[in-house]
Amino acid sequence: MAGKEIGTVSDYFAKIEVAAIKLNGGLKIGDKIHFKGATSDFKQTVKSMQINRKPVDKARAKDEVGIRVSDRVRRNDKVFLVE
């Protein structure tokens, strides 16, 4: 089970390995998330995230956050909160 869907990847910056994620649910440091798409399928723990290049500990629905990712993601990949 993937968990609750909390967002969608809106962009990926390969050079810095950061995914921009448009949230439709809450997210905080320490949460385990699951990226799932046509070619992406991995889980990782959120170690840091930013909103408008400023570090934040938590984010709410409608926020767009940047998160460093351990593997490549693509636009429109779904992001799930692992229960």
mmCIF file of the N, C-alpha and C atoms, coordinates in Angstrom:
data_MODEL
# 
_entry.id   MODEL 
# 
loop_
_atom_site.group_PDB 
_atom_site.id 
_atom_site.type_symbol 
_atom_site.label_atom_id 
_atom_site.label_alt_id 
_atom_site.label_comp_id 
_atom_site.label_asym_id 
_atom_site.label_entity_id 
_atom_site.label_seq_id 
_atom_site.pdbx_PDB_ins_code 
_atom_site.Cartn_x 
_atom_site.Cartn_y 
_atom_site.Cartn_z 
_atom_site.occupancy 
_atom_site.B_iso_or_equiv 
_atom_site.pdbx_formal_charge 
_atom_site.auth_seq_id 
_atom_site.auth_comp_id 
_atom_site.auth_asym_id 
_atom_site.auth_atom_id 
_atom_site.pdbx_PDB_model_num 
ATOM 1   N N  . MET A 1 1  ? 0.853  -1.208 0.000   1.00 0.00 ? 1  MET A N  1 
ATOM 2   C CA . MET A 1 1  ? 0.000  0.000  0.000   1.00 0.00 ? 1  MET A CA 1 
ATOM 3   C C  . MET A 1 1  ? 0.882  1.248  0.000   1.00 0.00 ? 1  MET A C  1 
ATOM 4   N N  . ALA A 1 2  ? 0.610  2.140  -0.904  1.00 0.00 ? 2  ALA A N  1 
ATOM 5   C CA . ALA A 1 2  ? 1.456  3.323  -1.064  1.00 0.00 ? 2  ALA A CA 1 
ATOM 6   C C  . ALA A 1 2  ? 1.217  4.359  0.031   1.00 0.00 ? 2  ALA A C  1 
ATOM 7   N N  . GLY A 1 3  ? 0.031  4.377  0.640   1.00 0.00 ? 3  GLY A N  1 
ATOM 8   C CA . GLY A 1 3  ? -0.263 5.409  1.628   1.00 0.00 ? 3  GLY A CA 1 
ATOM 9   C C  . GLY A 1 3  ? -1.152 6.475  1.023   1.00 0.00 ? 3  GLY A C  1 
ATOM 10  N N  . LYS A 1 4  ? -1.220 7.614  1.714   1.00 0.00 ? 4  LYS A N  1 
ATOM 11  C CA . LYS A 1 4  ? -2.095 8.704  1.291   1.00 0.00 ? 4  LYS A CA 1 
ATOM 12  C C  . LYS A 1 4  ? -1.377 9.602  0.287   1.00 0.00 ? 4  LYS A C  1 
ATOM 13  N N  . GLU A 1 5  ? -2.027 9.897  -0.823  1.00 0.00 ? 5  GLU A N  1 
ATOM 14  C CA . GLU A 1 5  ? -1.417 10.788 -1.810  1.00 0.00 ? 5  GLU A CA 1 
ATOM 15  C C  . GLU A 1 5  ? -1.382 12.201 -1.252  1.00 0.00 ? 5  GLU A C  1 
ATOM 16  N N  . ILE A 1 6  ? -0.184 12.803 -1.252  1.00 0.00 ? 6  ILE A N  1 
ATOM 17  C CA . ILE A 1 6  ? -0.057 14.160 -0.685  1.00 0.00 ? 6  ILE A CA 1 
ATOM 18  C C  . ILE A 1 6  ? 0.469  15.176 -1.685  1.00 0.00 ? 6  ILE A C  1 
ATOM 19  N N  . GLY A 1 7  ? 0.768  14.755 -2.917  1.00 0.00 ? 7  GLY A N  1 
ATOM 20  C CA . GLY A 1 7  ? 1.264  15.743 -3.861  1.00 0.00 ? 7  GLY A CA 1 
ATOM 21  C C  . GLY A 1 7  ? 1.683  15.152 -5.192  1.00 0.00 ? 7  GLY A C  1 
ATOM 22  N N  . THR A 1 8  ? 2.121  16.065 -6.064  1.00 0.00 ? 8  THR A N  1 
ATOM 23  C CA . THR A 1 8  ? 2.556  15.711 -7.409  1.00 0.00 ? 8  THR A CA 1 
ATOM 24  C C  . THR A 1 8  ? 3.852  16.460 -7.705  1.00 0.00 ? 8  THR A C  1 
ATOM 25  N N  . VAL A 1 9  ? 4.792  15.774 -8.342  1.00 0.00 ? 9  VAL A N  1 
ATOM 26  C CA . VAL A 1 9  ? 6.040  16.427 -8.744  1.00 0.00 ? 9  VAL A CA 1 
ATOM 27  C C  . VAL A 1 9  ? 5.731  17.417 -9.864  1.00 0.00 ? 9  VAL A C  1 
ATOM 28  N N  . SER A 1 10 ? 6.080  18.688 -9.655  1.00 0.00 ? 10 SER A N  1 
ATOM 29  C CA . SER A 1 10 ? 5.837  19.698 -10.689 1.00 0.00 ? 10 SER A CA 1 
ATOM 30  C C  . SER A 1 10 ? 7.095  19.998 -11.494 1.00 0.00 ? 10 SER A C  1 
ATOM 31  N N  . ASP A 1 11 ? 8.267  19.667 -10.942 1.00 0.00 ? 11 ASP A N  1 
ATOM 32  C CA . ASP A 1 11 ? 9.522  19.888 -11.666 1.00 0.00 ? 11 ASP A CA 1 
ATOM 33  C C  . ASP A 1 11 ? 10.626 19.070 -11.009 1.00 0.00 ? 11 ASP A C  1 
ATOM 34  N N  . TYR A 1 12 ? 11.700 18.839 -11.753 1.00 0.00 ? 12 TYR A N  1 
ATOM 35  C CA . TYR A 1 12 ? 12.857 18.125 -11.214 1.00 0.00 ? 12 TYR A CA 1 
ATOM 36  C C  . TYR A 1 12 ? 14.109 18.815 -11.717 1.00 0.00 ? 12 TYR A C  1 
ATOM 37  N N  . PHE A 1 13 ? 15.024 19.097 -10.794 1.00 0.00 ? 13 PHE A N  1 
ATOM 38  C CA . PHE A 1 13 ? 16.271 19.777 -11.122 1.00 0.00 ? 13 PHE A CA 1 
ATOM 39  C C  . PHE A 1 13 ? 17.414 18.769 -10.970 1.00 0.00 ? 13 PHE A C  1 
ATOM 40  N N  . ALA A 1 14 ? 17.838 18.209 -12.096 1.00 0.00 ? 14 ALA A N  1 
ATOM 41  C CA . ALA A 1 14 ? 18.795 17.102 -12.080 1.00 0.00 ? 14 ALA A CA 1 
ATOM 42  C C  . ALA A 1 14 ? 20.139 17.492 -11.465 1.00 0.00 ? 14 ALA A C  1 
ATOM 43  N N  . LYS A 1 15 ? 20.625 18.691 -11.775 1.00 0.00 ? 15 LYS A N  1 
ATOM 44  C CA . LYS A 1 15 ? 21.953 19.092 -11.299 1.00 0.00 ? 15 LYS A CA 1 
ATOM 45  C C  . LYS A 1 15 ? 22.043 19.097 -9.780  1.00 0.00 ? 15 LYS A C  1 
ATOM 46  N N  . ILE A 1 16 ? 20.973 19.543 -9.122  1.00 0.00 ? 16 ILE A N  1 
ATOM 47  C CA . ILE A 1 16 ? 20.992 19.624 -7.656  1.00 0.00 ? 16 ILE A CA 1 
ATOM 48  C C  . ILE A 1 16 ? 20.149 18.525 -7.002  1.00 0.00 ? 16 ILE A C  1 
ATOM 49  N N  . GLU A 1 17 ? 19.578 17.627 -7.823  1.00 0.00 ? 17 GLU A N  1 
ATOM 50  C CA . GLU A 1 17 ? 18.780 16.490 -7.350  1.00 0.00 ? 17 GLU A CA 1 
ATOM 51  C C  . GLU A 1 17 ? 17.657 16.925 -6.420  1.00 0.00 ? 17 GLU A C  1 
ATOM 52  N N  . VAL A 1 18 ? 16.903 17.922 -6.877  1.00 0.00 ? 18 VAL A N  1 
ATOM 53  C CA . VAL A 1 18 ? 15.784 18.448 -6.085  1.00 0.00 ? 18 VAL A CA 1 
ATOM 54  C C  . VAL A 1 18 ? 14.492 18.313 -6.885  1.00 0.00 ? 18 VAL A C  1 
ATOM 55  N N  . ALA A 1 19 ? 13.452 17.845 -6.201  1.00 0.00 ? 19 ALA A N  1 
ATOM 56  C CA . ALA A 1 19 ? 12.120 17.761 -6.789  1.00 0.00 ? 19 ALA A CA 1 
ATOM 57  C C  . ALA A 1 19 ? 11.271 18.900 -6.244  1.00 0.00 ? 19 ALA A C  1 
ATOM 58  N N  . ALA A 1 20 ? 10.552 19.591 -7.128  1.00 0.00 ? 20 ALA A N  1 
ATOM 59  C CA . ALA A 1 20 ? 9.545  20.566 -6.699  1.00 0.00 ? 20 ALA A CA 1 
ATOM 60  C C  . ALA A 1 20 ? 8.230  19.801 -6.632  1.00 0.00 ? 20 ALA A C  1 
ATOM 61  N N  . ILE A 1 21 ? 7.574  19.884 -5.474  1.00 0.00 ? 21 ILE A N  1 
ATOM 62  C CA . ILE A 1 21 ? 6.353  19.116 -5.259  1.00 0.00 ? 21 ILE A CA 1 
ATOM 63  C C  . ILE A 1 21 ? 5.214  20.048 -4.881  1.00 0.00 ? 21 ILE A C  1 
ATOM 64  N N  . LYS A 1 22 ? 4.133  19.962 -5.644  1.00 0.00 ? 22 LYS A N  1 
ATOM 65  C CA . LYS A 1 22 ? 2.903  20.712 -5.347  1.00 0.00 ? 22 LYS A CA 1 
ATOM 66  C C  . LYS A 1 22 ? 2.091  19.849 -4.390  1.00 0.00 ? 22 LYS A C  1 
ATOM 67  N N  . LEU A 1 23 ? 1.931  20.343 -3.162  1.00 0.00 ? 23 LEU A N  1 
ATOM 68  C CA . LEU A 1 23 ? 1.272  19.541 -2.130  1.00 0.00 ? 23 LEU A CA 1 
ATOM 69  C C  . LEU A 1 23 ? -0.244 19.699 -2.133  1.00 0.00 ? 23 LEU A C  1 
ATOM 70  N N  . ASN A 1 24 ? -0.941 18.609 -1.859  1.00 0.00 ? 24 ASN A N  1 
ATOM 71  C CA . ASN A 1 24 ? -2.372 18.682 -1.571  1.00 0.00 ? 24 ASN A CA 1 
ATOM 72  C C  . ASN A 1 24 ? -2.646 18.057 -0.200  1.00 0.00 ? 24 ASN A C  1 
ATOM 73  N N  . GLY A 1 25 ? -1.564 17.898 0.575   1.00 0.00 ? 25 GLY A N  1 
ATOM 74  C CA . GLY A 1 25 ? -1.648 17.399 1.940   1.00 0.00 ? 25 GLY A CA 1 
ATOM 75  C C  . GLY A 1 25 ? -0.441 17.881 2.713   1.00 0.00 ? 25 GLY A C  1 
ATOM 76  N N  . GLY A 1 26 ? -0.454 17.711 4.020   1.00 0.00 ? 26 GLY A N  1 
ATOM 77  C CA . GLY A 1 26 ? 0.650  18.181 4.858   1.00 0.00 ? 26 GLY A CA 1 
ATOM 78  C C  . GLY A 1 26 ? 1.884  17.293 4.761   1.00 0.00 ? 26 GLY A C  1 
ATOM 79  N N  . LEU A 1 27 ? 3.043  17.890 5.024   1.00 0.00 ? 27 LEU A N  1 
ATOM 80  C CA . LEU A 1 27 ? 4.315  17.179 4.982   1.00 0.00 ? 27 LEU A CA 1 
ATOM 81  C C  . LEU A 1 27 ? 5.250  17.831 5.986   1.00 0.00 ? 27 LEU A C  1 
ATOM 82  N N  . LYS A 1 28 ? 6.049  17.011 6.689   1.00 0.00 ? 28 LYS A N  1 
ATOM 83  C CA . LYS A 1 28 ? 7.012  17.572 7.638   1.00 0.00 ? 28 LYS A CA 1 
ATOM 84  C C  . LYS A 1 28 ? 8.323  16.792 7.593   1.00 0.00 ? 28 LYS A C  1 
ATOM 85  N N  . ILE A 1 29 ? 9.375  17.413 8.129   1.00 0.00 ? 29 ILE A N  1 
ATOM 86  C CA . ILE A 1 29 ? 10.677 16.763 8.214   1.00 0.00 ? 29 ILE A CA 1 
ATOM 87  C C  . ILE A 1 29 ? 10.504 15.470 9.006   1.00 0.00 ? 29 ILE A C  1 
ATOM 88  N N  . GLY A 1 30 ? 11.130 14.404 8.519   1.00 0.00 ? 30 GLY A N  1 
ATOM 89  C CA . GLY A 1 30 ? 11.040 13.107 9.196   1.00 0.00 ? 30 GLY A CA 1 
ATOM 90  C C  . GLY A 1 30 ? 9.979  12.192 8.605   1.00 0.00 ? 30 GLY A C  1 
ATOM 91  N N  . ASP A 1 31 ? 9.048  12.755 7.807   1.00 0.00 ? 31 ASP A N  1 
ATOM 92  C CA . ASP A 1 31 ? 8.031  11.923 7.155   1.00 0.00 ? 31 ASP A CA 1 
ATOM 93  C C  . ASP A 1 31 ? 8.700  11.018 6.118   1.00 0.00 ? 31 ASP A C  1 
ATOM 94  N N  . LYS A 1 32 ? 8.156  9.826  5.955   1.00 0.00 ? 32 LYS A N  1 
ATOM 95  C CA . LYS A 1 32 ? 8.627  8.932  4.894   1.00 0.00 ? 32 LYS A CA 1 
ATOM 96  C C  . LYS A 1 32 ? 7.661  9.081  3.726   1.00 0.00 ? 32 LYS A C  1 
ATOM 97  N N  . ILE A 1 33 ? 8.228  9.327  2.541   1.00 0.00 ? 33 ILE A N  1 
ATOM 98  C CA . ILE A 1 33 ? 7.394  9.519  1.361   1.00 0.00 ? 33 ILE A CA 1 
ATOM 99  C C  . ILE A 1 33 ? 7.764  8.503  0.282   1.00 0.00 ? 33 ILE A C  1 
ATOM 100 N N  . HIS A 1 34 ? 6.807  8.271  -0.607  1.00 0.00 ? 34 HIS A N  1 
ATOM 101 C CA . HIS A 1 34 ? 6.959  7.292  -1.684  1.00 0.00 ? 34 HIS A CA 1 
ATOM 102 C C  . HIS A 1 34 ? 6.679  8.003  -3.012  1.00 0.00 ? 34 HIS A C  1 
ATOM 103 N N  . PHE A 1 35 ? 7.659  8.002  -3.901  1.00 0.00 ? 35 PHE A N  1 
ATOM 104 C CA . PHE A 1 35 ? 7.486  8.566  -5.244  1.00 0.00 ? 35 PHE A CA 1 
ATOM 105 C C  . PHE A 1 35 ? 7.073  7.441  -6.177  1.00 0.00 ? 35 PHE A C  1 
ATOM 106 N N  . LYS A 1 36 ? 5.985  7.666  -6.932  1.00 0.00 ? 36 LYS A N  1 
ATOM 107 C CA . LYS A 1 36 ? 5.493  6.623  -7.840  1.00 0.00 ? 36 LYS A CA 1 
ATOM 108 C C  . LYS A 1 36 ? 5.096  7.265  -9.166  1.00 0.00 ? 36 LYS A C  1 
ATOM 109 N N  . GLY A 1 37 ? 5.679  6.751  -10.243 1.00 0.00 ? 37 GLY A N  1 
ATOM 110 C CA . GLY A 1 37 ? 5.344  7.252  -11.573 1.00 0.00 ? 37 GLY A CA 1 
ATOM 111 C C  . GLY A 1 37 ? 5.599  6.171  -12.600 1.00 0.00 ? 37 GLY A C  1 
ATOM 112 N N  . ALA A 1 38 ? 5.610  6.544  -13.867 1.00 0.00 ? 38 ALA A N  1 
ATOM 113 C CA . ALA A 1 38 ? 5.811  5.576  -14.952 1.00 0.00 ? 38 ALA A CA 1 
ATOM 114 C C  . ALA A 1 38 ? 7.144  4.843  -14.796 1.00 0.00 ? 38 ALA A C  1 
ATOM 115 N N  . THR A 1 39 ? 8.179  5.580  -14.403 1.00 0.00 ? 39 THR A N  1 
ATOM 116 C CA . THR A 1 39 ? 9.504  4.962  -14.252 1.00 0.00 ? 39 THR A CA 1 
ATOM 117 C C  . THR A 1 39 ? 10.087 5.185  -12.863 1.00 0.00 ? 39 THR A C  1 
ATOM 118 N N  . SER A 1 40 ? 9.398  5.892  -11.992 1.00 0.00 ? 40 SER A N  1 
ATOM 119 C CA . SER A 1 40 ? 9.891  6.157  -10.637 1.00 0.00 ? 40 SER A CA 1 
ATOM 120 C C  . SER A 1 40 ? 9.115  5.307  -9.639  1.00 0.00 ? 40 SER A C  1 
ATOM 121 N N  . ASP A 1 41 ? 9.839  4.737  -8.684  1.00 0.00 ? 41 ASP A N  1 
ATOM 122 C CA . ASP A 1 41 ? 9.182  3.975  -7.625  1.00 0.00 ? 41 ASP A CA 1 
ATOM 123 C C  . ASP A 1 41 ? 10.183 3.773  -6.494  1.00 0.00 ? 41 ASP A C  1 
ATOM 124 N N  . PHE A 1 42 ? 10.230 4.702  -5.562  1.00 0.00 ? 42 PHE A N  1 
ATOM 125 C CA . PHE A 1 42 ? 11.147 4.572  -4.429  1.00 0.00 ? 42 PHE A CA 1 
ATOM 126 C C  . PHE A 1 42 ? 10.608 5.350  -3.232  1.00 0.00 ? 42 PHE A C  1 
ATOM 127 N N  . LYS A 1 43 ? 11.149 4.980  -2.064  1.00 0.00 ? 43 LYS A N  1 
ATOM 128 C CA . LYS A 1 43 ? 10.749 5.648  -0.823  1.00 0.00 ? 43 LYS A CA 1 
ATOM 129 C C  . LYS A 1 43 ? 11.963 6.332  -0.232  1.00 0.00 ? 43 LYS A C  1 
ATOM 130 N N  . GLN A 1 44 ? 11.715 7.410  0.487   1.00 0.00 ? 44 GLN A N  1 
ATOM 131 C CA . GLN A 1 44 ? 12.794 8.068  1.212   1.00 0.00 ? 44 GLN A CA 1 
ATOM 132 C C  . GLN A 1 44 ? 12.201 8.886  2.348   1.00 0.00 ? 44 GLN A C  1 
ATOM 133 N N  . THR A 1 45 ? 13.060 9.243  3.298   1.00 0.00 ? 45 THR A N  1 
ATOM 134 C CA . THR A 1 45 ? 12.654 10.090 4.416   1.00 0.00 ? 45 THR A CA 1 
ATOM 135 C C  . THR A 1 45 ? 12.970 11.538 4.060   1.00 0.00 ? 45 THR A C  1 
ATOM 136 N N  . VAL A 1 46 ? 12.069 12.452 4.422   1.00 0.00 ? 46 VAL A N  1 
ATOM 137 C CA . VAL A 1 46 ? 12.285 13.880 4.161   1.00 0.00 ? 46 VAL A CA 1 
ATOM 138 C C  . VAL A 1 46 ? 13.293 14.400 5.187   1.00 0.00 ? 46 VAL A C  1 
ATOM 139 N N  . LYS A 1 47 ? 14.484 14.778 4.700   1.00 0.00 ? 47 LYS A N  1 
ATOM 140 C CA . LYS A 1 47 ? 15.524 15.277 5.601   1.00 0.00 ? 47 LYS A CA 1 
ATOM 141 C C  . LYS A 1 47 ? 15.538 16.806 5.658   1.00 0.00 ? 47 LYS A C  1 
ATOM 142 N N  . SER A 1 48 ? 15.132 17.424 4.550   1.00 0.00 ? 48 SER A N  1 
ATOM 143 C CA . SER A 1 48 ? 15.069 18.884 4.510   1.00 0.00 ? 48 SER A CA 1 
ATOM 144 C C  . SER A 1 48 ? 14.117 19.277 3.397   1.00 0.00 ? 48 SER A C  1 
ATOM 145 N N  . MET A 1 49 ? 13.512 20.446 3.553   1.00 0.00 ? 49 MET A N  1 
ATOM 146 C CA . MET A 1 49 ? 12.673 20.962 2.466   1.00 0.00 ? 49 MET A CA 1 
ATOM 147 C C  . MET A 1 49 ? 12.668 22.474 2.527   1.00 0.00 ? 49 MET A C  1 
ATOM 148 N N  . GLN A 1 50 ? 12.346 23.064 1.396   1.00 0.00 ? 50 GLN A N  1 
ATOM 149 C CA . GLN A 1 50 ? 12.356 24.518 1.285   1.00 0.00 ? 50 GLN A CA 1 
ATOM 150 C C  . GLN A 1 50 ? 11.100 25.005 0.582   1.00 0.00 ? 50 GLN A C  1 
ATOM 151 N N  . ILE A 1 51 ? 10.692 26.202 0.966   1.00 0.00 ? 51 ILE A N  1 
ATOM 152 C CA . ILE A 1 51 ? 9.649  26.918 0.241   1.00 0.00 ? 51 ILE A CA 1 
ATOM 153 C C  . ILE A 1 51 ? 10.278 28.256 -0.152  1.00 0.00 ? 51 ILE A C  1 
ATOM 154 N N  . ASN A 1 52 ? 10.271 28.556 -1.429  1.00 0.00 ? 52 ASN A N  1 
ATOM 155 C CA . ASN A 1 52 ? 10.917 29.779 -1.945  1.00 0.00 ? 52 ASN A CA 1 
ATOM 156 C C  . ASN A 1 52 ? 12.357 29.919 -1.456  1.00 0.00 ? 52 ASN A C  1 
ATOM 157 N N  . ARG A 1 53 ? 13.093 28.823 -1.516  1.00 0.00 ? 53 ARG A N  1 
ATOM 158 C CA . ARG A 1 53 ? 14.520 28.759 -1.138  1.00 0.00 ? 53 ARG A CA 1 
ATOM 159 C C  . ARG A 1 53 ? 14.783 29.002 0.342   1.00 0.00 ? 53 ARG A C  1 
ATOM 160 N N  . LYS A 1 54 ? 13.745 28.967 1.182   1.00 0.00 ? 54 LYS A N  1 
ATOM 161 C CA . LYS A 1 54 ? 13.946 29.118 2.625   1.00 0.00 ? 54 LYS A CA 1 
ATOM 162 C C  . LYS A 1 54 ? 13.615 27.793 3.307   1.00 0.00 ? 54 LYS A C  1 
ATOM 163 N N  . PRO A 1 55 ? 14.513 27.313 4.188   1.00 0.00 ? 55 PRO A N  1 
ATOM 164 C CA . PRO A 1 55 ? 14.255 26.038 4.867   1.00 0.00 ? 55 PRO A CA 1 
ATOM 165 C C  . PRO A 1 55 ? 13.001 26.104 5.742   1.00 0.00 ? 55 PRO A C  1 
ATOM 166 N N  . VAL A 1 56 ? 12.208 25.041 5.715   1.00 0.00 ? 56 VAL A N  1 
ATOM 167 C CA . VAL A 1 56 ? 11.010 24.946 6.554   1.00 0.00 ? 56 VAL A CA 1 
ATOM 168 C C  . VAL A 1 56 ? 10.967 23.545 7.174   1.00 0.00 ? 56 VAL A C  1 
ATOM 169 N N  . ASP A 1 57 ? 10.278 23.437 8.312   1.00 0.00 ? 57 ASP A N  1 
ATOM 170 C CA . ASP A 1 57 ? 10.128 22.146 9.004   1.00 0.00 ? 57 ASP A CA 1 
ATOM 171 C C  . ASP A 1 57 ? 8.865  21.423 8.564   1.00 0.00 ? 57 ASP A C  1 
ATOM 172 N N  . LYS A 1 58 ? 7.857  22.202 8.148   1.00 0.00 ? 58 LYS A N  1 
ATOM 173 C CA . LYS A 1 58 ? 6.618  21.569 7.700   1.00 0.00 ? 58 LYS A CA 1 
ATOM 174 C C  . LYS A 1 58 ? 5.951  22.436 6.652   1.00 0.00 ? 58 LYS A C  1 
ATOM 175 N N  . ALA A 1 59 ? 5.085  21.802 5.880   1.00 0.00 ? 59 ALA A N  1 
ATOM 176 C CA . ALA A 1 59 ? 4.383  22.496 4.795   1.00 0.00 ? 59 ALA A CA 1 
ATOM 177 C C  . ALA A 1 59 ? 2.942  21.995 4.778   1.00 0.00 ? 59 ALA A C  1 
ATOM 178 N N  . ARG A 1 60 ? 2.055  22.813 4.224   1.00 0.00 ? 60 ARG A N  1 
ATOM 179 C CA . ARG A 1 60 ? 0.629  22.480 4.179   1.00 0.00 ? 60 ARG A CA 1 
ATOM 180 C C  . ARG A 1 60 ? 0.175  22.282 2.734   1.00 0.00 ? 60 ARG A C  1 
ATOM 181 N N  . ALA A 1 61 ? -1.056 21.808 2.607   1.00 0.00 ? 61 ALA A N  1 
ATOM 182 C CA . ALA A 1 61 ? -1.655 21.669 1.287   1.00 0.00 ? 61 ALA A CA 1 
ATOM 183 C C  . ALA A 1 61 ? -1.594 23.016 0.568   1.00 0.00 ? 61 ALA A C  1 
ATOM 184 N N  . LYS A 1 62 ? -1.410 22.982 -0.722  1.00 0.00 ? 62 LYS A N  1 
ATOM 185 C CA . LYS A 1 62 ? -1.299 24.144 -1.617  1.00 0.00 ? 62 LYS A CA 1 
ATOM 186 C C  . LYS A 1 62 ? 0.100  24.762 -1.623  1.00 0.00 ? 62 LYS A C  1 
ATOM 187 N N  . ASP A 1 63 ? 0.987  24.364 -0.682  1.00 0.00 ? 63 ASP A N  1 
ATOM 188 C CA . ASP A 1 63 ? 2.372  24.835 -0.724  1.00 0.00 ? 63 ASP A CA 1 
ATOM 189 C C  . ASP A 1 63 ? 3.104  24.104 -1.847  1.00 0.00 ? 63 ASP A C  1 
ATOM 190 N N  . GLU A 1 64 ? 4.144  24.744 -2.369  1.00 0.00 ? 64 GLU A N  1 
ATOM 191 C CA . GLU A 1 64 ? 5.036  24.060 -3.308  1.00 0.00 ? 64 GLU A CA 1 
ATOM 192 C C  . GLU A 1 64 ? 6.397  24.010 -2.637  1.00 0.00 ? 64 GLU A C  1 
ATOM 193 N N  . VAL A 1 65 ? 6.910  22.806 -2.429  1.00 0.00 ? 65 VAL A N  1 
ATOM 194 C CA . VAL A 1 65 ? 8.158  22.629 -1.694  1.00 0.00 ? 65 VAL A CA 1 
ATOM 195 C C  . VAL A 1 65 ? 9.226  22.030 -2.586  1.00 0.00 ? 65 VAL A C  1 
ATOM 196 N N  . GLY A 1 66 ? 10.465 22.315 -2.232  1.00 0.00 ? 66 GLY A N  1 
ATOM 197 C CA . GLY A 1 66 ? 11.607 21.685 -2.878  1.00 0.00 ? 66 GLY A CA 1 
ATOM 198 C C  . GLY A 1 66 ? 12.198 20.683 -1.908  1.00 0.00 ? 66 GLY A C  1 
ATOM 199 N N  . ILE A 1 67 ? 12.418 19.454 -2.374  1.00 0.00 ? 67 ILE A N  1 
ATOM 200 C CA . ILE A 1 67 ? 12.974 18.397 -1.535  1.00 0.00 ? 67 ILE A CA 1 
ATOM 201 C C  . ILE A 1 67 ? 14.097 17.718 -2.296  1.00 0.00 ? 67 ILE A C  1 
ATOM 202 N N  . ARG A 1 68 ? 15.238 17.529 -1.624  1.00 0.00 ? 68 ARG A N  1 
ATOM 203 C CA . ARG A 1 68 ? 16.330 16.786 -2.255  1.00 0.00 ? 68 ARG A CA 1 
ATOM 204 C C  . ARG A 1 68 ? 15.916 15.321 -2.311  1.00 0.00 ? 68 ARG A C  1 
ATOM 205 N N  . VAL A 1 69 ? 16.069 14.718 -3.478  1.00 0.00 ? 69 VAL A N  1 
ATOM 206 C CA . VAL A 1 69 ? 15.633 13.335 -3.657  1.00 0.00 ? 69 VAL A CA 1 
ATOM 207 C C  . VAL A 1 69 ? 16.823 12.413 -3.917  1.00 0.00 ? 69 VAL A C  1 
ATOM 208 N N  . SER A 1 70 ? 16.660 11.145 -3.527  1.00 0.00 ? 70 SER A N  1 
ATOM 209 C CA . SER A 1 70 ? 17.751 10.179 -3.645  1.00 0.00 ? 70 SER A CA 1 
ATOM 210 C C  . SER A 1 70 ? 17.789 9.504  -5.014  1.00 0.00 ? 70 SER A C  1 
ATOM 211 N N  . ASP A 1 71 ? 16.753 9.735  -5.822  1.00 0.00 ? 71 ASP A N  1 
ATOM 212 C CA . ASP A 1 71 ? 16.697 9.139  -7.154  1.00 0.00 ? 71 ASP A CA 1 
ATOM 213 C C  . ASP A 1 71 ? 15.966 10.117 -8.080  1.00 0.00 ? 71 ASP A C  1 
ATOM 214 N N  . ARG A 1 72 ? 16.065 9.867  -9.369  1.00 0.00 ? 72 ARG A N  1 
ATOM 215 C CA . ARG A 1 72 ? 15.421 10.752 -10.350 1.00 0.00 ? 72 ARG A CA 1 
ATOM 216 C C  . ARG A 1 72 ? 13.900 10.632 -10.285 1.00 0.00 ? 72 ARG A C  1 
ATOM 217 N N  . VAL A 1 73 ? 13.220 11.763 -10.359 1.00 0.00 ? 73 VAL A N  1 
ATOM 218 C CA . VAL A 1 73 ? 11.760 11.775 -10.458 1.00 0.00 ? 73 VAL A CA 1 
ATOM 219 C C  . VAL A 1 73 ? 11.374 12.551 -11.709 1.00 0.00 ? 73 VAL A C  1 
ATOM 220 N N  . ARG A 1 74 ? 10.122 12.439 -12.100 1.00 0.00 ? 74 ARG A N  1 
ATOM 221 C CA . ARG A 1 74 ? 9.661  13.130 -13.304 1.00 0.00 ? 74 ARG A CA 1 
ATOM 222 C C  . ARG A 1 74 ? 8.390  13.901 -13.012 1.00 0.00 ? 74 ARG A C  1 
ATOM 223 N N  . ARG A 1 75 ? 8.129  14.896 -13.850 1.00 0.00 ? 75 ARG A N  1 
ATOM 224 C CA . ARG A 1 75 ? 6.893  15.674 -13.717 1.00 0.00 ? 75 ARG A CA 1 
ATOM 225 C C  . ARG A 1 75 ? 5.687  14.751 -13.666 1.00 0.00 ? 75 ARG A C  1 
ATOM 226 N N  . ASN A 1 76 ? 4.752  15.107 -12.815 1.00 0.00 ? 76 ASN A N  1 
ATOM 227 C CA . ASN A 1 76 ? 3.493  14.367 -12.649 1.00 0.00 ? 76 ASN A CA 1 
ATOM 228 C C  . ASN A 1 76 ? 3.637  13.049 -11.895 1.00 0.00 ? 76 ASN A C  1 
ATOM 229 N N  . ASP A 1 77 ? 4.829  12.709 -11.418 1.00 0.00 ? 77 ASP A N  1 
ATOM 230 C CA . ASP A 1 77 ? 4.938  11.553 -10.515 1.00 0.00 ? 77 ASP A CA 1 
ATOM 231 C C  . ASP A 1 77 ? 4.117  11.877 -9.270  1.00 0.00 ? 77 ASP A C  1 
ATOM 232 N N  . LYS A 1 78 ? 3.464  10.866 -8.717  1.00 0.00 ? 78 LYS A N  1 
ATOM 233 C CA . LYS A 1 78 ? 2.667  11.051 -7.506  1.00 0.00 ? 78 LYS A CA 1 
ATOM 234 C C  . LYS A 1 78 ? 3.551  10.882 -6.284  1.00 0.00 ? 78 LYS A C  1 
ATOM 235 N N  . VAL A 1 79 ? 3.222  11.625 -5.224  1.00 0.00 ? 79 VAL A N  1 
ATOM 236 C CA . VAL A 1 79 ? 3.950  11.535 -3.961  1.00 0.00 ? 79 VAL A CA 1 
ATOM 237 C C  . VAL A 1 79 ? 2.978  11.077 -2.876  1.00 0.00 ? 79 VAL A C  1 
ATOM 238 N N  . PHE A 1 80 ? 3.342  10.012 -2.182  1.00 0.00 ? 80 PHE A N  1 
ATOM 239 C CA . PHE A 1 80 ? 2.488  9.441  -1.143  1.00 0.00 ? 80 PHE A CA 1 
ATOM 240 C C  . PHE A 1 80 ? 3.184  9.521  0.210   1.00 0.00 ? 80 PHE A C  1 
ATOM 241 N N  . LEU A 1 81 ? 2.399  9.723  1.259   1.00 0.00 ? 81 LEU A N  1 
ATOM 242 C CA . LEU A 1 81 ? 2.912  9.662  2.619   1.00 0.00 ? 81 LEU A CA 1 
ATOM 243 C C  . LEU A 1 81 ? 2.837  8.204  3.046   1.00 0.00 ? 81 LEU A C  1 
ATOM 244 N N  . VAL A 1 82 ? 3.968  7.642  3.455   1.00 0.00 ? 82 VAL A N  1 
ATOM 245 C CA . VAL A 1 82 ? 3.999  6.244  3.876   1.00 0.00 ? 82 VAL A CA 1 
ATOM 246 C C  . VAL A 1 82 ? 3.492  6.161  5.303   1.00 0.00 ? 82 VAL A C  1 
ATOM 247 N N  . GLU A 1 83 ? 2.475  5.339  5.522   1.00 0.00 ? 83 GLU A N  1 
ATOM 248 C CA . GLU A 1 83 ? 1.846  5.220  6.862   1.00 0.00 ? 83 GLU A CA 1 
ATOM 249 C C  . GLU A 1 83 ? 2.763  4.481  7.816   1.00 0.00 ? 83 GLU A C  1 
# 
